[in-house]
Amino acid sequence: MADGEQRLSEFLQAERVLAEANHQRLAALYDRPFETLSKDQVAITGADGWQFISNGSNHWEQQYLGQLRLAPPAIAEWQQVFERRLAASSAIGARFAHLVVPEKQSIFPEARWPNGVAVVGERPVQQLMAAVPQGLVYPLEQLRAESWRAELAFRGNSHWCASGSWFGFAALMARVWPERRFDFTHVPLGRAWWRHDLLLKYIDEVCHESVISITRRAPPVYDNRLLATTGGHVGNHFVLQNPAAPYQEAVVVFGDSYSYDIGFADLLAAFFGQVHFVWNSMIDFRYCQGVKASLVLVQSAERYLVRPHPLDLMPL
């Protein structure tokens, strides 16, 4: 077995053991009746204490069940978005991809609805997969194929865990650079203590869970610290630089919390010399052109696809 595969196997085993230890230690905090809603109505309890985003501002479960779909004008608008972004990326010598992170109900529908549930139509990501011929990466099949050995997501968090991030990254790279090799030995792993965002909606106690995370080994050379100074999300911007990365190229990510503090930008920085992150759904192609981006990447959670993205700042 190659070193990368051996390390990956050891990591997956350790992540699963740690998840089970957390579940045993904190079982009382997750012990709620099936379909208990959080106080703000955003989170819902599935089987065995698994917690999920319910509806909220994006009406996510209505999307999943096919009750809220993209209308033909919205699909046409999304098609124009992809056409525009593919053309603009090509014009500046970059590749383009939009990575859609699957929601937990998509990865583990049995944990949300152990007795099954009626789905009356396609959800937005499925509609777009049929309508957009190029640029959309939705690694659901790859994640589900690894679920026998990988945790993929946290019981009390809306995000994927480190293994989910890795397999999502691997699926993305297989689409963007199928000829390249991305060895797990480069992935920076560490121990962290997280407060899970969905569990927080149910409890008043301060509770931290020990997790294996993708750590920040590539130092930031720029950080506007918008969240730290104002509490705002959209507009956060940082740049990571890794002179030891195997590919000395720039990747620009226009994304959300998955890239900001869940580790996806740090995973990219393990392999690419510069990773520029901007918390936004609008692409600034002039910025991408200025830093000579090899990849322009949009990263978004699946539930956000219900709204087409706005116009971008196009290259000169």
C-alpha positions in Angstrom: 0.0 0.0 0.0 1.4 3.4 -1.0 2.2 5.9 1.8 -0.8 8.2 0.9 -3.3 5.3 1.0 -1.9 4.0 4.3 -2.1 7.4 5.9 -5.6 7.9 4.5 -6.7 4.5 5.9 -5.3 5.3 9.3 -6.9 8.7 9.4 -10.4 7.4 8.4 -10.2 4.8 11.2 -9.1 7.4 13.8 -11.8 9.8 12.7 -14.5 7.1 13.1 -13.2 6.0 16.5 -13.2 9.6 17.7 -16.7 10.2 16.4 -18.0 7.2 18.3 -16.2 8.3 21.4 -17.8 11.7 21.2 -21.2 10.1 20.7 -20.9 7.9 23.8 -19.6 10.8 25.9 -22.3 13.3 24.8 -25.2 10.9 24.1 -27.5 12.8 26.5 -27.1 16.0 24.6 -28.1 14.3 21.3 -31.0 12.3 22.8 -34.1 13.9 21.4 -37.3 12.5 19.9 -37.4 12.1 16.2 -38.1 15.3 14.2 -37.6 17.6 17.2 -37.1 21.1 15.9 -34.6 23.6 17.4 -35.9 26.8 19.1 -35.3 28.8 15.9 -36.9 26.1 13.7 -33.7 25.8 11.6 -32.4 22.4 12.9 -34.3 19.1 13.1 -33.4 15.8 14.7 -33.3 12.6 12.6 -32.5 9.0 13.6 -30.1 8.3 16.5 -29.7 11.9 17.4 -28.4 13.0 14.0 -29.1 16.7 13.4 -29.9 18.4 10.1 -30.7 21.8 8.7 -34.4 21.8 8.3 -35.7 24.7 6.3 -34.6 28.2 7.3 -34.3 31.0 4.7 -33.5 28.6 1.9 -36.4 26.2 2.6 -33.9 23.3 2.3 -36.0 20.3 3.1 -38.7 21.6 0.7 -36.0 21.6 -1.9 -34.9 18.1 -1.1 -38.4 16.7 -1.2 -39.0 18.3 -4.6 -41.6 20.7 -3.2 -39.5 23.7 -4.1 -37.9 23.5 -7.5 -36.2 25.9 -9.9 -38.7 27.5 -12.4 -37.7 27.5 -16.1 -36.5 31.2 -16.0 -34.2 30.4 -13.0 -32.7 27.4 -14.8 -32.1 29.6 -17.9 -30.5 32.2 -15.6 -28.2 29.5 -14.1 -27.3 28.3 -17.6 -26.2 31.9 -18.5 -24.2 32.1 -15.3 -22.2 29.0 -16.2 -21.7 30.0 -19.8 -20.5 33.4 -18.7 -18.1 32.0 -16.1 -16.7 29.4 -18.3 -16.0 31.9 -21.1 -14.5 34.5 -18.7 -12.2 31.9 -17.1 -11.0 30.7 -20.5 -10.3 34.3 -21.5 -7.9 34.8 -18.6 -6.3 31.4 -19.1 -7.9 29.7 -16.1 -10.1 26.6 -15.6 -13.5 27.0 -13.9 -15.5 24.8 -11.6 -18.5 25.2 -9.3 -18.2 22.8 -6.4 -21.6 22.1 -4.8 -21.2 20.6 -1.3 -24.0 18.0 -0.7 -26.2 18.6 2.3 -26.4 15.9 5.0 -29.8 14.7 3.9 -28.4 14.0 0.5 -25.5 12.0 1.9 -27.4 10.2 4.7 -31.1 10.2 3.8 -31.6 7.1 6.0 -30.4 9.0 9.0 -32.9 11.8 8.4 -35.8 9.6 7.4 -35.2 6.0 8.6 -38.5 4.8 7.2 -38.2 6.6 3.9 -39.9 9.8 2.7 -41.9 10.8 -0.4 -39.9 12.8 -2.9 -42.2 14.4 -5.4 -39.6 15.9 -7.9 -36.0 16.8 -8.6 -34.3 19.2 -6.3 -32.4 22.2 -7.7 -29.0 20.6 -8.0 -30.5 17.7 -9.9 -32.2 20.1 -12.3 -28.9 21.9 -12.9 -27.0 18.7 -13.5 -29.4 18.0 -16.4 -29.3 21.6 -17.6 -25.6 22.6 -17.3 -23.2 20.5 -19.5 -20.0 21.7 -18.0 -18.5 23.3 -14.9 -20.8 21.8 -12.2 -19.2 19.4 -9.7 -21.5 17.6 -7.3 -19.6 14.8 -5.5 -22.6 13.0 -3.9 -21.9 9.6 -5.5 -18.3 9.7 -4.5 -19.1 10.6 -0.9 -21.8 7.9 -0.6 -19.4 5.4 -2.1 -17.0 6.1 0.7 -19.6 6.1 3.5 -18.8 2.5 4.6 -15.3 3.7 5.8 -15.6 7.4 6.2 -17.6 9.6 8.6 -18.1 12.3 6.0 -20.2 14.6 8.3 -20.6 15.4 12.0 -23.7 14.3 13.9 -24.3 17.8 15.3 -22.8 20.0 12.6 -24.2 21.2 9.2 -20.8 20.8 7.5 -18.8 17.9 6.3 -15.9 16.6 8.4 -12.3 16.2 7.3 -13.0 13.0 5.4 -15.9 14.5 3.6 -13.7 17.5 2.6 -11.0 15.2 1.3 -13.3 13.1 -0.9 -15.0 16.2 -2.1 -11.6 17.6 -3.0 -10.6 14.4 -4.8 -13.8 14.4 -6.9 -13.2 18.1 -7.8 -9.6 17.5 -8.8 -10.6 14.5 -10.9 -12.8 16.7 -12.9 -10.5 19.7 -13.2 -7.1 18.1 -13.5 -7.6 14.3 -14.1 -4.0 13.9 -15.1 -2.6 15.2 -11.8 -1.9 13.2 -8.7 -3.0 14.5 -5.2 -1.4 12.5 -2.5 -3.0 12.3 1.0 0.5 12.6 2.6 0.4 16.3 1.8 -2.9 16.9 3.8 -2.2 18.7 7.1 -4.2 17.1 9.9 -4.5 18.1 13.6 -6.6 17.9 16.7 -9.2 20.6 17.3 -12.1 21.3 19.6 -15.2 22.5 17.9 -18.6 23.7 19.0 -21.0 22.2 16.5 -23.4 24.7 14.9 -26.6 22.5 14.9 -26.1 21.1 18.4 -25.7 24.7 19.7 -29.3 25.3 18.6 -30.6 22.7 21.1 -28.5 23.2 24.2 -27.4 26.0 26.5 -24.3 24.2 27.8 -20.9 25.1 26.4 -19.9 21.9 24.7 -16.8 21.2 22.7 -16.1 18.0 20.7 -12.6 16.8 19.9 -12.3 16.3 16.1 -9.6 15.7 13.5 -9.4 18.8 11.3 -7.5 20.0 8.3 -5.2 22.5 9.8 -3.7 25.8 8.5 -0.1 25.1 7.6 0.1 27.6 4.8 0.5 31.0 6.5 -1.8 33.8 5.5 0.0 36.6 3.6 -3.2 38.7 3.6 -6.4 38.7 5.8 -8.9 41.5 6.0 -10.3 40.0 9.3 -13.8 41.2 8.4 -15.5 38.6 10.5 -13.3 39.2 13.5 -13.7 43.0 13.4 -17.3 43.4 12.2 -19.1 40.0 12.5 -19.8 40.1 8.8 -19.4 37.1 6.5 -19.7 38.3 2.9 -16.6 40.1 1.9 -14.1 38.2 4.1 -10.9 37.8 2.1 -7.6 36.0 2.9 -4.7 34.7 0.9 -2.7 31.6 1.9 0.8 30.9 0.5 2.6 27.6 0.5 6.1 27.6 -1.1 6.3 23.8 -0.5 3.1 23.0 -2.4 3.6 20.6 -5.3 1.7 22.9 -7.7 3.0 26.5 -7.6 -0.2 28.0 -9.1 -2.9 30.2 -7.8 -6.5 29.1 -7.0 -9.1 31.7 -6.3 -12.1 30.4 -4.3 -15.4 32.3 -4.1 -17.1 30.4 -1.3 -18.7 30.2 2.1 -18.0 28.8 5.5 -16.8 25.4 4.1 -13.8 27.2 2.7 -13.5 29.9 5.4 -13.1 28.0 8.6 -14.1 24.3 8.0 -10.8 23.6 6.2 -11.4 23.5 2.5 -9.2 26.5 1.6 -6.5 24.9 3.8 -6.8 21.6 2.0 -6.4 23.5 -1.4 -3.3 25.2 0.1 -1.7 21.9 0.8 -1.4 21.4 -3.0 -1.3 24.9 -4.5 1.2 27.7 -3.9 -1.4 30.4 -3.5 -5.1 30.1 -2.4 -7.2 33.2 -2.4 -10.5 33.0 -0.6 -13.3 35.5 -0.9 -16.6 35.0 0.9 -19.0 35.9 -2.0 -21.0 34.4 -4.7 -20.0 37.0 -7.2 -16.8 36.4 -9.1 -14.3 39.2 -9.6 -12.5 38.0 -12.7 -10.3 41.1 -12.8 -8.8 40.0 -9.4 -8.4 36.4 -10.8 -6.7 37.8 -13.8 -4.4 39.9 -11.7 -3.2 37.0 -9.6 -2.9 34.7 -12.7 -5.3 32.2 -11.4 -5.1 28.6 -12.8 -8.5 27.7 -11.3 -11.5 30.0 -10.6 -13.6 28.0 -8.1 -17.0 28.7 -6.8 -17.8 26.6 -3.7 -21.3 26.6 -2.3 -23.5 24.5 -0.1 -26.2 22.7 -2.0 -29.1 24.6 -0.3 -27.9 27.9 -1.8 -28.6 26.8 -5.4 -32.2 27.8 -5.1 -31.1 31.3 -6.1 -29.1 32.0 -9.3 -25.9 33.9 -8.7 -25.6 37.6 -9.5 -23.6 39.2 -12.3 -19.8 39.0 -12.0 -17.1 41.6 -12.5 -15.8 40.5 -15.9 -12.2 40.7 -17.0 -10.9 43.7 -18.9 
